[in-house]
Every structure is written in structure tokens, then in C-alpha cells.
């Protein structure tokens, strides 16, 4: 990647070049780099050979370690990528984004200009030679440039299965180029050079028939007929002894011509009589998948290296339909035939087809008599590769289960294309065999509607557009499910789309409805069951238990809690499920089940797990959510978290405010779903989880979630008979109402909480209720009543000895007095709050008091003093980690610095960035202010 800079009158290029056709090497601006440990070199090899394309983390792990990576593999990839970034961009700041080795949600991308790797240049010269095939001298020159790039064995010394496969692939391309160059040289009378070069090569590749044929032609053309015949005799003996087969028809033809003394090296072989056309019929009304079809079209081979594509995805997603559609579209591009084998990898009625049986079928399909097919698997595979050599054949290997089932069925030197469909990830094919991976997702909304319309008729969909969209949604956008729904509509003309959508809305019956009456194999449940039955017991158990999780996504740690296993074991089992497309990893350590798979997992949990096992799993999950939320709340200041209501901290998972806040924000939908599940289970976790989130809600803007969560907590605490917890749940709803400007609602809620607290003699809680009433009256601009409630609250906080209650209440009082225009009183209240909090070394409380002091001083026109207060607050808040209050301090500092426009803009921009993260109501005000300053 080149990056220009004229900062000091010179150009800094940062030009990276990678050499792969020999020992792996790289240069930066012409200076050779030390590439680090072997596996870091392996990562570079993958990224360089896939330059300007995203390579997923799982592909990198497969490429470096193969089928059995260590538990530390994911961290290892991060380490190696970081090491490469330091090499390629030594001047880049540690947290600055890389412009060479980019990170994306899907993986990593090495950005290189065209021609930055010798492998890419090699391919360019080969393409040029192919273009010049009618100009032998120019084509030979292009081949010379291509072959001159080689410095030895490709990727020499680079470990890992990917490197081994690429080494073999590149060497195959090199040998094919040598053969094509030799044929051109024979055509211009340079047979002596050809004979000299190929004599050495045939000893290195003793079974390569094309090389032997060219050598025989060169020797014959040079008047060395006896030596040419001896080459055939030696090769025939070796083939019979090693593989038990005779030489192929091309070599036998040359041999016969040599014996007759009439060999013409340019005479083309006879066209084979048999061209197999075995593709299954296309799915009726195939729709959508335009991007996938276009991507497959880009992968059609143009040289003598076969292309392998693994199309993977969950059951019923349309893998075979896509592969068959594409194969029919491209059939004319493969004039030597189209082959098809159903490998039955997930067929419940029969075992998977073994590779030996599949080879027998394939060889007979291309015209090899049954008696000529050897018994040994390796001999079968060798004969298969020989028969397909130099041919263009499309091979569809459908429903594969394992990479080992596919590997013997791959052609060698040819321009063939192999499509493999599977429910498993088949990472081994990507790592070892250079497969292009295409994971098929469900249909988009528009594709689902188009499929439904093509099956039931566009008129039906146009007549009930909302019901049609709902049907596609209830089918989880799964093609198989949409087709089954369409079949029900077509065969029951009286049934409206709305009727069927209403039937499917019941989750308990949905999988029963997504079945055709006369063919159990086409039911959605059956499609899922084939994948499920292929799982080992531990992975199957985890899949079932995930069905008990109440949220749309689930984290690695939550799965570990559900299953009662360590996170590393949970990771291993989840890898099995993602590899089988039973679950999707949507972000690092976060997983999601397809809607219908979730129903299937829930159904399995109900039928295959005992009631006791289900209860234990749910208990572990709720306990984990409660404990982790409590740990996050303990890190998120301010310290008015009612932790005394909760069990003691059982975990210390968070090191910073940001880390705890991010976890709460990410997990919030699951935490609320867990609280509702706990309510159904009559577990105290139903109120404990929302209460544990107290401090998160205080510093976030999730008002709807705050209200909904605390309503659950109120109901659960009442059912549990815990009036103290109930009062805090009502109080929390009051705070959410205040933050949402619903001050009348807040008054009613704080009054209810106060009544309960007086009934149970909770004097500290009652003091906080009075503080809340002061806030609500202040929001209603009833300032006298607000001040009265605040003063009463201060008395009660003093009676119970709550210094934090006093300090917090004085801060709220300061804000209300400022709102009332009583700036001197506001400043006095904030200063008193600061003194109280400072006397107890409450750093976070002091910082909040300084923010209130700063705003009061700004209103009084004391800009210099205001700036000083805000700066002190900023310094403290950066240490504490409360970004929301930090933004408020930066906002104030920006306003207090308005005379220095650039300084003000700097502070306001940082404040706006944080406000937007928190969806803060003051964000529009800061945006407007920045516009004014501009």
C-alpha cells in the first residue's frame, strides 16, 4: 500500500511487496523485512494470496492449524496480525486504523496495489501468454517472464495446510506453463531446447503424461526416434507397476504414430465420444440469489487450475437449488461435460457415500469401462485425475458431510470447476485445498416475497401485501419454509394469506405447519433433524439448551453458564455448531439461531431434556446474568447502586467503566428477556437483574428499557413479598420518568415509593423518595415545592447519616435552583455538595459537583472560574471513566471557552461524540452550537 505525505517536503510511500514463488519474503519501500515466526509467515501467505479480499478469522485458523487448532488460535491470529501491521506501518500510532492490513467485521484484508506479489504477476504473464497464443514468439516471451519469477519451491518453509495446498497449486500452474511453452517452442522448431529442459523435468514428475508426450515429440522431431519410444516404454512400465493402469489415449496415440513414423506433434487428439450431462432439473420458480450467482460466475476457471467452491449453509436455505441453477447457466462453458453425485452426507435413510463409490460412479460417467477401474482408492483417484486432465468439466458434489469425503473427487490439472454443497463449514477444503467459501444466508425480504409470488401468483401477494410479508417473516426467510407455505396456499384455494399467517403465529404449531403432508423429507423439521442427528452428544446438548435462552443473541459466557461448562469447552462446542451451520457467530463471541432453528432447539429441549435438567440450566443462566450485571453495576459509578438488596458479588469481570457500560448496553435485550423469564419461573432474579442494572440506567439513555425492566422488577418483588425491593423498583421508574420529561408520572411514582417506605420504616429509602419528589416538582417548574421537598430530604438524609444522600440531593437542588434562575443559590448548593463529597473522598461525586459548580459560575458570568471547575471535573472524570458526565463537563468547558473558537470547538466536538454514543438529549443543542461557532 502506498501512502503519500509532503509534510516535510518528501514522499513516504510505505510500499509493500510480497514474494511467494520461493521462500516467503516481503519488502517495505525496497527494504527487506524480517517476517517473524513461522505461523506469522503463514498468516501473511494467506492474506497475500487473497490480497484485497476479506479473509475470515476462521479461515485463517483453518489455514494455519488445520482441523485441530489449539484453544489459543483466535488470540494467536490477533497477535500475528498485529505483528504484521507493525512491520508494514512502523510509524502508525498504536490505536490508529491500519491502511494496509484492515480489520472488518468479517475478518482481515491485506490491501495491495496490482502486481505487488510475484504470484499475481505470474498470473498476469500467463494471461498475456494465453492472449498471444496465435503469436508463438510473443507468447513464449510472456511465458519466459512468468517462469523467470520463480526462485525455488513456492512458499518454501511456510507451515500449515493452506501453504501446502497453495504450494501444490502454484507448482501445478508452473508445470502447465512449462508444458504450454514447450508446445509453442516445438511449433517454431526449437525441439532441441525442449528435449533438454524436459529430460530433467520428467525425472522429477515421473507420472505426468503430458510432459512425457512433449518430450517424445521433441526427441522424435530431433531425429531421436528410439529415445522417444524408450520414454513411452519406461512410463508404461511405471504406470502399470505403480497404479495398475495403462497410459492414457493421448500418449498411446503419440506412441502409435511414432511406431508408424508419421507423428505430427500438432495433431489434436480425437474428440471423446461421451459427454456426460448429469445435472438435476432446476427448481421451479427459482428467484433471487443474483449476487451469489454473479460471484460464482467470477470464479469460473480461465487457466489450467481447477476451481473449487464450497457452498455451505443451514438446512433448507437453498444450497442445492443455487448450485444447480448456476450449473445449468454455465453448462455451455464446460463442453467436456457436467457431472453430479449426491454424497448423501446428511441423509437419514442411508449412510454417506464413500469416496471410492463416488469415484466408481464418476469414472464410469466419463466413459471408463468398469473393468478398467482399479480397486484401490488412491489408484481410482489417480485415474480420475488423468481422465479429466486438460478438460473443462463442471462437477457438482451435493450434500457432502466431510472434507475427506470430497478430497479424492477433486480433479488435478484441468480447467474444471467443482461445486460442493454442505451443511458443514468444510474449513479443511478452504485451508488445504484452496476452496472458495460461500456461506448462503436466508433470503432478503424482497427475495422471499418474490419466491412466494412466483409460487402462488403475483395477484395473491398483491392482494394481501401485509399478510405476505408476515408469512415470509414467520418462515424466517428460509426458502424451504416459504415453498412449503406456498404449497399450502396453492392446494387450499379457500385459505387466505392472512389465515395462514395467523396459524403460523403460534410458535408451538409452526414447525408442524411447515411440512407437506405427503413427503416428510421436505418438512422443515426433517431438514433440521438431519443436521442435528449428525452432532456428537455434547454439541447436541448445547444446541438444545440454547433453545432455553430467552434472547435473540447469546454470548459465549452465557452458553457456558447454560451448559455448566468452562468457556473454552463452550467455545469448542459452539465451533462445532457454527461449522454445521446450526448457529451463526454474528460477532466475536456472540451467536444467533435462525428463528425456526430456535423453535426446533426449544422443542428438543422440551422432549430430550428432563424437567430437572431444564430447570438447572435456566437457574445457572439467571444466576450468571444477575451476578455479571451486579459486577458491572459495582464498576459503574455513582455509588447509589442499591447493591444491599442483592447477593454478594460473585465475579469481578470488568476493569473499567467503558467495559462495564459496553457489556450492559450489548446484553440489555438479553438481561430484560432474562428478567421476564425469571418472572415466569418465579425466581427472585426477576427483580434482582433490573436492580443490578441501576447504575447503568443512571448513566445511559435507555429510558424505555429502564421503565419496562423496572415494571417487571416491581411485579416480581411484590410477588416475592419484598417491599424494599418493590419500593426501589418504583423509585427507578420515577427516575426514568424524570429523565423522559414525564414529571407528573414521576410525582405519582415517587409518592407510591414513599408510601411503601414509610410503611416498612425504610427511612433512608424515604429520604431518597423525597429527593425524587423535589426533582419532579422542579421539572414541573414548581420551584417552591421542589425546594421544600429537597430541604425535607436533606433533613432525612442527615437523620440516617447518609452523606452520599446529602451530597446527591444538594447537587439535584443546585440544578433546580439554576433552572429557576437563582444562580448564586445554585452555586452555594453545589459548593456544599462538593465539600460533603470531598470529605469522604468520593471522587466521582466531587467531579459531578464540579460540573454543577461550573454551570452555575458560567450563568453568573464567571467564565474563568467556570473553565477551571470544568477542567478539574474533566481530569477527575477521565480517571473515573464516567463518559456521560465527562461529556457534560466538556460541553460546559466548550461554552465557557466561546471566546477561543477553536478551543471551544475541540471540547464541544468531543462532547458531541460521547453524547451521540449515549443518545443524549443535549446532542442536538451541541450540534447547533458547533454550527454557530463555524
N, C-alpha and C positions, 0 to 999 in steps of 0.2 A: 504494500500500500504506500502510495506516495502522498506526503503532506507537505505543502509549501509554506514557508514563512519568511517575510522580509523584515522581521523585527530588528535585526542588526545588520541589514544590508547583505544578507547571504541567504541561500536557499537550503533548507533542510528537507531532504527527500524522504527519509525513512522507507527506502525501497527494499522490500523483502523478496528474495528469490529462493526457491527450494529445488534441490536436485534429488531425484528419486531413482534414476536409471543407473544405479550403482549404490555405493554406500550413501545413506541419507546425509544430506548436507544442506546448509542454508546460509545465506549471506544477508547482511543489512548494509545498504549503501556500499556494496562491494567488499565488506569486511566479513570474513567467515566467523560464524557463531559456534560456540560450544553448546551443543543441544541438550546436554543434561542426561539424566538416567535413561535406561533403555525404554521404559514404558512411556516416558515423556516423549521420546522419539516416535514411539508407536502412535501416540495421540496426534502428533504433528503429521505423520504419514497419512492418517485417515483424513484429517482436515485439509491437507494439501491436495490429496487426490479427489476430494469432494469440494474443492475451493469454490467459494461464492454460493454454496448450498448449505442449508442448516443441517447439522448432524446432531441427532438427539443424544442425550446422556446415556440412554440405554444402549444405543448403537455403539457409542464409544466404549462402554463397558464390555459389550459383547466382542468388539473388535480387539480389545487389549487382552481380556482374560478368557474369552470363550464362554462355554456353558456353565462354568463353575467359578464365578467371581467371588472374591472374599467379601466379607461384610463391609470392609472399608473401601470398597471400589468407588462408590459415589464420591467420597471425600478425596480419594486419590485422583479422580478426574479433575476435581476443582483445583487441587494442588498443581497438577501438570499444566492445566490451562493458565493458571496464574504464573507459573514459571515461564511459559512461552510468551506471555504478554510482557514480562519483564525483559525478555530477550529482544522482542520486536520493537518495543517502545520504551527504551531505558529512561527517557525523560518524562514519561507520563506520571502525573500525580496519582497517589495510591487509590483515591476514590473516584478519579476521573474515568469516564467511559472509554473503552478502547476503540480506536478507529480501524484496527487491523483484525483483532480476534474478538468478534462481537458476541455478546450474550443475548439470547432471546428466550421467550417462554418455552419454546420448543427445543432449545439446545444451543449449540455454538456454530458460528460461521466465520471462516477464515477468508477475509476479503483480499483478493489478489487481482491485479490487472491481468489482461490476457497475456499469455506467454511467459508468466512468472515462474512456471515449473517446466522442467525439461520433459516431463511426461505429456504436458499439454502441447508443447512444441512438437514432440514426436507425433502426436495425433494430427496436428496441423499439416506436417510434411507428408504424412501418409494420405491425408485427404487430397493434398495437392498432387501427389503421385497418381491417385485414382482419377483425378480430373484430367490428367495428361496422358492417360493410357494409350491414346492414339498417336502420341509423340514419344516413342520409346526413349530417345536420348534425354529429353527433358524429364520424363518420368523416372528414369534411372538416377538422374541428378538429385531429384527430390528424395528418392529412397536413400541415396548416399548421405544426404543431410540428416534424415531421420535416424539412420543406423549409426551415424557418427556421434550422436548424443549419448550413446551407451558407454558407460565406464566400467562395466562389470555386471555382477548379478544385481538385479533391481532390488532395492530396499535391503541390501545386504546388511545383516546384523540386527535388523529391526524385529523384535519379538511379536508374538500374538498371531491369532488365526487370520485376522484381516490381512496382515502383511504377507502371510503365506499364500493366501488366495490371490492377492494382487501381484505378488511375485510371479506366480504361475500364469496369471492372465497377461501380464506385460510381456513375459517371455514368449507366450503363445503369439502375441501380436508381433513381436520381433521376428520369430521364426516365419510367420506368414509373410512378413515384409521381405525377408530374405528369399523366400520361395518366389514371390511375385517379381522381385528384382532379377532373380536368376532366369525366370521365364522370359523377361524382357531382354536380358543380355543374350540369351540363346537366339532370340529373334533378330538380333543385329550382328550375329556371327562372333560372339565373344565366348564361345564354348570352352576354350582353354581356361579362362578365368573362373568360369562356373565350376568346372571339374575340380580345379584346385581348391576352391572355397568349400564345396560341398563334400569332398572326400573326408575332411575333418569333421564336418557337422554330422554326417550320418553315423560316425562312431559315437558321438555324444547323444544322438537320438536314434537308436538302432531300430525302433519300431515305427518310425514316421515314414509312411509310404510315399507321400508327396515328395519328400526330399530325395528318396531313393529313385523315384521316377525321373526327376530332373537330372540327377547325377547320371542315370543310364542314358538319357537323351544327350547330355553333354559329351559323355565318353563316345557314344556312337557317332555323333556329329564330328568328333575329332578323330575318327578312324580307329577307335579302340573298342571294336565290337565285342571281343572276347571278355574284356574287363567289364563291359556293360552287362553282359549275360551273367558274369560271376556275381555282380551286385545283386541281381534278382535271386540267384540260387542261394546266396547267403541269407538274404532276407526271408525267403520262403522257409528255409530250414528253421530259422529263429521263430517265426510266427507259429509254425506247427509245434515246435517244442515248448514255446512259452505259453501260447494261447490256445493251441489246438485248432487253429483256423488257417485257411489258405489266404494268400494275398487277395486284395480287392480287385474288382473288374477293371479299374483304370490301369493298375500295374500289370495285370495279366495281358491287357490289350497291348501295352508297350512291349512286353516280353514277346508276344506272338509276332509283332511287327519286326522286332529285332531279329528273330529267327528267320523270318521271311526276307529280311534285307530290304524292307520297304517302310521303315519307320519315318514318320513325319511328326516332329515334336509339336507342331501347331495344330494337328488334327484333334478336334474336340471329341470327347467321349460320347457314346450313344446316349440318347435321352432315355431315362428309365421308363419302363412301360407303365409302372404302377405309381399313381399319385394319390395317396390316401386323403380322403376328405371325411373326417370323423366328428366334426363339431356337432354338439347337441343343437336342437332347434332353439331359436331365440324365445325369450319370454314375451308373451303377447303384451302389447301396450307398454313396452319399456319406455320410461320417461326419466329425465334429469341426468345427473352424473356427467354433465358436459365438461366440467373441469377435470374430472378423473379420466375421461376418455381422451381429452387433449393431452394430459400428462403421459398417458400410455403411448399415445401416438409419437410423442417426442422421443420415447425410448426404443422405438423400432430400430434395430441394428443397421448400420451402414457399412461396417467393415467385417472382418473375419473373426470377430469376438462375439459370441452369443450373448444375448441379453436375458437376464433372469429377473423376474418381477414377482414379489410375494404380496398378494392382495389378502389382507387379513381384516378381521372384524368379528363382531359378535354374531351369533346365530340369527338368521332371518334378515340381515342387513343388506343382502343383495350382492354378495361377492361373486357367486357363480353367474348370476344374471349379467353383471358388469363384464366379467371376463368373456362370456360367450358373445355378448353384444360387440365388444371390441374385436374379438377374433373374427367374427363374420365381416365386420367393416374392413379388416385388414387382410382378409384371405388372399386377395389378389397379389399382395406384396410378398407372399410366401408360396411361390409356384411349385415348390417341391412337396407340398402337402401340409395338411393340418391334422395333428394327432390329438387324441383325447383319451385320458384314463381317469376313471373315478377311483381314487385311492381309498375311499370309504373309511377315512380316519375317525369319523365320529358316528358311524352307523350303528344303531343299537341292535340291529338284526344280524350283523356279520362282523368278523374281525377285520382290522385294516388290511389292505392288500400289501403283500410283501414286495420289496423291490424286485426280487427275482421274478415273481409272477408278472409284475408290471413290465419288466424288460422283455419277457417272452411275448407278451401281447404287442408291445411296440415294435419289436424286431419283425414279427410276422406281419404287422401292419405295413411295414415298408418293404415287404417282398422277400424277406429272408425265409427260406424253407425251414420248417420245424426241425428237420433232421440236421440242419447246419447250425442250429442254435446250441452253443455249449451248455453244459450243466452248471458249471461254476459261476457264481455271481460276478466276480471280477472279470472273467472271460466274456460273459454276456455284456457287461458294461463296455469293455474294450471294443467288442464287435459293433455295438450300438454306436459308439463314437466314430468308428471307422466308416460305417454306412452313412452317417449324417455329415461326414467331413465335406466341407465346401458346398453344402446345400443350404437352402433357405426354407426352413420348416418351422411352423408355429405349433408349439406343444402346450396343451392345456392339461395340467395336473391338478385335478379338482379334489377338494376335501382332504388335503394332507393333514397328518397329525404331527409328525416329527420331521426335522431336517434330515435325519438319517434315512427316512423313507424316500426322500426326494433326491438326495445327492447322487446315487448311482444312475439316475434317469436324466442327468444333465449332459447335453452334447459337448463335444470338445471344440475343435476348430471348425467353425461354421458361421453362417450368418443367420442362425436360427434364433427364435425368441421363445422363452419358456414362461408361461403364466402359471403360478401356483396359488391356489386359494386355500385358506385355512382359518380356523377359529383361533389357532395359537399364533403367537408373535413370530415364531421361526427366526429368532435372532441369530441362530447359528448360520442360516443361509446368508444373512446380511454380513456377518463377521467373516465367515470362512469362504463364502462363495461369491461375494460381491453382489448380492441381490439388491435390487431397488425395493424399498419397503413402501407399500401404500396401505395405510390403515383407513378402512372405509367407515365413515361415521353414518349416523342416521340421516334421513332426508331433511332438507330445509322445509319450512312451512309451505313455500310455493311449490317445491317438488312434490311434497306429499299431496297437496291439492290437485296438482296436475295428474298424479298417478290415480287418485280417486276419480277424477273426471274422465280419464281415459278408460276406466273400467265400468263406471256406472252411467257415463254420458255427461257431457258438459251441462246439459239442461238441468239435471238433478242438482248439481253443485251450484249452478247459478240461482236456482230457485230457493235454496237454503244455504246461503254462504256462511252464516254464523255457525250453523249446525255442522257443516262440512269441515270448517276449521277446527271445531271442537272435537270431531271424530279423529282427525289427524293428530291432534294433541293427545287425546286419550290413547291412541295407538303408539304414543311415544315416537312418532315419525319413523317407525320401523316399517320397511317395505312389506315384509311378510304380513304384519298385522293389518296394514292398510288394504292389502289384497284380500285378506280374509273378510274384512268388513265389507269391501266392495262385493264379494261373492254373496254375502248375506242380503245385501240390498237388491242385487240383481235377481236372486232366486225367491225373494219375498217382495213382490212389487207393491204390496199394500203398506210396507214398512217405510216410514219417512226417515230421513237422516236424523231428525230431532229425536224420533223414537229410539233409534239405535244409540245415539249419544246418551240419552237418558239411561238406557240399560247399562252401557259401559261405565257410567259414572260411579257405579257401585264397585269399589275395588275388590270386594270379596268374590264377585262373579266375573270379573273382567277376563281373566285367563280362560275361564270356561267358555265365554262367548267368542274368544279369539281362537276358534277351532272350526274346521269344516267337518260336517257330520260323517262323511264317508271316507275320510283319509286322515287317520290320526297323525301320520308323519308330517302333515302340513300344519299342525297346530303349533302355536307359539310356545306353549308349554313343552311340547315334544322337542322343538328346536333347541330350547334352553337345556332340556334334560340331557341331551347328548353331550353337551359340553360339561355339564355338572357331573355326570357319571364317569367322565374321564379324569376327574380330580382325585388326588390322593386324600385319605380321610381327614388329615389336619387342615388342608386347604378347603375341603368341602365344609368342614365345621365352621371355619371363619366366614365363608360365604353365607352360610345360614344365619350366623349370629349378626352379621352386618344388617340382615333384614330386620333386626330388632332396634337398630339405631333410628331415632326419630327424625334426623335431619336429612337434607338433600346431599350434603357432602359429609365425609368423615375423615378425621385426621389419623395418621399412623398411631399416635399415642392413644387415641380413643379406641381404635381397633385392638390395641394391646390390652387395654382395660377390659373391653368386652370379652375377649377370649381368655383373659387371665394368663397372658404370656408376656415375655420380655419384648421391648420394642424391636430388637434385632430379629427375633423369631417372627414377630408380626410382619416385619419388612419382607422377610423371605417368603412368607405365605402370601402376602399381597403381590409380590412379584410373580408368583405362580398364577394368581387370578388375573393380573393385568396381562401376563403372557398369553393366557387363554381367552382374553377379551371378555372376561366375566365382570370386570370392573375397570374403570378408567382412572388413570392418575392425571388429574386436571391441573395440579401444581405440585411443587415438590412436597411430598409427604401428605398430600390431600387427594382423596379418592371420591368417585361418584359412581353409583349404579344407575344404569338406564332405568327409566320408570317401570317398565314391565319386568325387568330383571329384579328390581326391588320387590315387586309383588311376589315374584317367584321365590326369592330368598325368604321373604316373610312367611310364605306358605310352607316352605321346607322347615323353617324354624318351628312352626306350629305342629308339624307332623313328625319330624325326626328328632326334635329335642324334647326332653321331658319338661314338665311344668317347673320342676325344681331347677333344672339347668337354665331355663329361660329366666327365671326369677333371679338366680345368682348372677347371670350375665348382666341383666339390667341394673342390679344393685351395684355391681362393680363399675358400670358406666356412670351411673348417677353419682357415686362416691368420687369418681375421678373428676367429673365436671365440677362438683361442689368444691373439692379440695384445690383444684387448679385455679378456679375463679377466686377463691379465698386468698390464695397466694398472690394472684395478680392484684387484688384489691389492697393487699398489705403494702404493695410497692407503689401503687397509685395514690399519691397524697391528694388532698389533705387528710389528716388523721381523724376525720369524724366518721370513719367507717365503723358501723355497729358490729364489730367483729365479736364482741362479747356474746352475741346471740349464736355464734357458730362454733363448731368443734375446733380444737386447736389446729394450727397449721400443720399439714402433713407433708408438705412439699415446699421447696424453695426453687422454683423453676425459672425465675425471672431476675435478671441482673440490672435492669434499667426500667425507667418509666416508659420509654418508647416500646420496649419489648413487651411489657405487660399490656400496654394500650393496644398494640397491634394484635396481640393474641385475642384480647377481648373483642375487638372490632371484627376480626375474622371469624371467631367462633360464636358471635352473638346469636345468629339464627339457630345454631345448634343448642346454645345454652337456654334459649327460650323454649325450644322444642323439648329439651330435656326437662325443663320445669313443668311443662304440660304433661309429659309422660309420667313424671313423678306424682303429679296431681292424680292422674288416673290410677297409679299404683298405691295411692295413699301414703306416699313417702314424705317425710319432712324436708327432703331435698327440694320439694316444690316451692317452698318459701326460702330455703337456705340459699339456693342458687341465685335468685334475684337479689337477695340481701347481700350476698358476696360481691355482687356487681355494683354496689352502692357508689364507690369512688369512680368507677368507670363512667357511670351515668352522670356523675357530678361534672366530669371534665369533658364529656362528649356532647354531641348534639343529637343523639338517638332518642328523641322525645317519644315517638310512637312506641318504640320497643320498651322504653322506660315505663311508660304507662301500662302497656299490655303485660309486661313481666311482673309489675308490682300488683296488678289486679289478680293475677294467678297467685302471687305470694299472699295477698290478703285472704283470698278464699281458702288457701291451704292452711294458713296459720289459724284461721277461725275453726276449720275442721279439726285441726290438731289441738285446739284448746289453748294455744299460746297467744295470749293477749298482748304481751310485749312485742312479739314479732309482728302481730297484726297491726299494732299502732305504728311501727316503723314502716310497714308496707304502705299504710295510708299516708304517712308523712312523706314517703318517697313520691307517691302520686301527686301530693301537693307541690313538691319541688318541681316536678315535671310540668305541672300546670302553670306555675310561675314562669318557668323558662319559656313556655309556649304562649305567654301573654294571656293565659286564661285565669285571670286573677279572681274572678267570682268563684270559679270552681275550686281554686286553691284555698279560698277562705273556708268553704264548706269542708274540704278535706282536712285542713289543719284543725278546724273545730272538732271534727269527729275524732281525730287522733288525740287531741287534748282531753276530750271526754273520757276516752278509754284509759289514758294515762292517769287521770285523776282517780278513776275507779280502782286502779291497781296500785295506786300510790307510787307511780313512777315519776318522781319529782324531776329528775334530770331530763327525762323524755318530755315532760310537761313544759319545762323551760324551753326546749327546742321547738315545741309547738307554738309557744308564744313568739319566738323569733320568726317562725314561718308566718304567723298572722301579721307581724309587722311588715314582712316582705310583701304579702298580698295587699295589705292596705296601701302600702307605698305604690305598688303597681297601679292601684285604682286612683292614685293621686289624692288619697285621703290622708294627708301627711300628719295631721294632728293625731289621728287614731294610730297611725303607723308608729310614731314616736312613742305614744303611750304604751303600745304593746312591746316595743323594744325595751323600754325602761323597765317594764314589769318582768320581761325576760331576763334582763341583766340582774335584777334582784334575785330571781330564782336560781340563775346560774351561780351567783355568789353564795347563796344558801347551801348549795350542794357541793361547792368548792370546785366548780368546773371552770378552770382558767381558759380552756380552749373554747368553751361555750361563751364566756365573756368576750374573748378576743374576736371570735367569729361574728357574734351579734353586733359588736361595735363596728366591724367592717361593713355589715349589711346596713347598719344605721348611717354610716358615713355615705354610702351610695344613695340612700333615700334622701338624706339632707342635701346632697349635691343636686339631685333631681329636683328638689324643692327650691333650689337657688340659694340655700343657706351655706355658702361655701366656707366661711370661717368655722361654722359648727361642724361641717363635714370634715375639714382638716383636723379639728381638735379631736373628733371621734376616731379618725384614722390613726392619729399620733398615739392616742391612749391605747388603741388596739396593738400598735407596734410595740409599745412598752410592755404590755402584758405578755405578748408572744415572745418578745426578746428575752424577758426574764426567765422563760422556760426553754430558751434556746430552740424554739420552734422555727427552724429555718424557712420552711415553706410558708408558714403563717406570716413571718416577717416580710417575706417577698411580696405576698398578697397585700399586706398593709402598705408597703412602699408604693405599690401600684395605685392604691386609693389615695395616698398622700400626693402622689404625682399628679393625678387628675384634679384633686382639689386645688393644688397650687397653680395648675395651668388655668383653671377657671378664675383664680384670683389675679392672674396676670404675672405670676412669679415664674417666668419661663426658665430662668437659670436654675432656680431651686427645683423646679419641676423636672428638668432634664437630669439633675443629679439624683433625684429619687428614682426616676425610671431606669437610669443606668445601673444603680445599685440593685434594683429589682431584677434587671436582666442578668446581671452577673450571678445572683443567687439562683435564679430560675434555670439557668443553663446547667448549673450543678445539680439541682433537684430533679430536673427532667420534665417538669410540667410545661409542655409546649403550648397548651391553650392559654394559660396565664402569661407565658412568655410572649405570645402574640399580642396580648392586651398591653403588656409593658412596651413592646416595640411600637405598637400603634400610638401609645401616648408619647413615646420618645420622638416619633416622627412628627407628630403635631407640635410638640414643644420645640422642634428644630426647624420650623417652617421657614425661618429667615435664610437658612442654608439649604437651598432647594435640593441639591444632590444628596446631602446627608439625610434630609427628610425622606427623599425617595428611597434611599437604601433601606432605611428602617421600615418604611411602610410596605415596601415590596416583600421583605422577609415576613412581616406580619401577615400580609395577604396570602402568602404561600401557606402559612400554617392555618390561617382561618379557613382556607379552601379545603385543607385536609380534614378539618373538623366540621365542615359545613356550617361555619359560624354565622350568625345573623348580621354581624358587623362587616362581613366581607364586601357587600355592595357599597357601604359607606367608604371603605378604604379605597375601593376601585375608583369611585368618583373623585376622591381627594387626589389620588395619583394623576387622574386626568387633568384636574385643575392645576396641579403643580407642573405638568408637562407644558 
